Amino acid sequence: TMRSVTYTDRLKQDANPGEDGALITAVDEGSWAALGGLENGDIIHRISGTAINNMEEARAQLRLLEKQKPRRVVFFVARGVRTLFVELQTDWGQVQ
């Protein structure tokens, strides 16, 4: 589950001033996201090389990738003071 980074996130210092992206608010235990290493509080900045400024852009990119069905999807995220790449192996056959 995700939402856009908000002004309040920046005030609480969960995001840096001027930082945009999609904030992960929940990761289901045992999901591909959890197994790949995404965590609550991660801020997604890129998905497979495409810049993400808000939740809508993240959802649009994920819908596009669902059509393309790549074997792996790489997320560039901010986690606290660190940035990292998280690579998820996909199983598009499970998507309904």
C-alpha positions in Angstrom: 0.0 0.0 0.0 1.3 3.4 -0.8 0.4 7.1 -1.0 2.1 10.3 -2.2 4.6 12.0 0.1 2.9 15.0 1.8 3.8 18.2 3.5 3.1 16.6 6.9 5.7 13.8 6.1 8.3 16.6 5.5 7.3 18.3 8.7 7.7 15.1 10.7 11.0 14.5 8.9 9.8 11.2 7.4 10.7 12.9 4.1 13.3 15.6 3.3 12.2 19.1 2.4 11.1 19.1 -1.2 11.3 15.3 -1.5 8.6 13.7 -3.7 7.7 10.1 -4.3 5.4 7.4 -3.3 5.5 6.5 0.4 5.0 2.8 1.3 2.5 2.6 4.1 2.1 -1.2 4.3 3.8 -4.3 3.0 2.0 -7.6 3.3 4.0 -10.3 5.1 5.1 -12.9 2.6 4.3 -10.8 -0.4 6.8 -10.3 -3.3 7.4 -6.8 -2.0 8.3 -8.0 1.5 10.4 -10.9 0.1 12.3 -8.4 -2.1 13.0 -6.1 0.8 10.6 -3.2 0.5 9.6 -1.8 3.9 7.0 0.4 5.5 8.3 4.0 5.3 10.3 3.5 2.1 9.9 6.4 -0.4 9.9 5.2 -4.0 11.8 7.5 -6.3 12.1 5.3 -9.4 10.6 2.1 -10.7 12.6 0.4 -13.4 14.3 3.6 -14.2 11.2 5.8 -14.4 11.1 8.8 -12.0 8.2 8.6 -9.5 6.9 11.9 -8.0 3.7 10.6 -6.5 1.4 7.7 -5.9 -0.4 8.1 -9.3 2.9 7.9 -11.2 3.9 4.8 -9.3 0.5 3.1 -10.0 0.7 4.0 -13.7 4.3 2.6 -13.9 3.2 -0.6 -12.2 0.2 -1.0 -14.6 2.6 -0.6 -17.5 5.0 -3.2 -16.1 2.1 -5.5 -15.5 1.4 -5.4 -19.3 5.1 -5.9 -20.1 5.6 -8.6 -17.5 9.4 -8.2 -16.9 11.0 -11.0 -14.8 12.4 -8.3 -12.4 11.4 -4.9 -11.3 13.9 -2.5 -9.7 12.8 0.1 -7.2 15.1 3.0 -6.2 14.0 4.0 -2.7 14.9 6.3 0.2 14.9 4.6 3.6 15.8 7.1 6.3 19.1 8.7 5.5 20.0 5.9 3.0 19.1 5.3 -0.6 19.1 1.8 -2.1 18.0 -0.3 -5.0 15.4 -3.1 -4.3 15.1 -5.7 -6.9 11.8 -7.7 -7.0 11.4 -11.0 -8.8 7.9 -11.1 -10.3 5.4 -13.8 -10.8 2.8 -12.3 -13.1 1.0 -15.6 -13.4 -0.4 -14.9 -9.9 -2.0 -11.5 -10.8 -5.7 -11.7 -11.3 
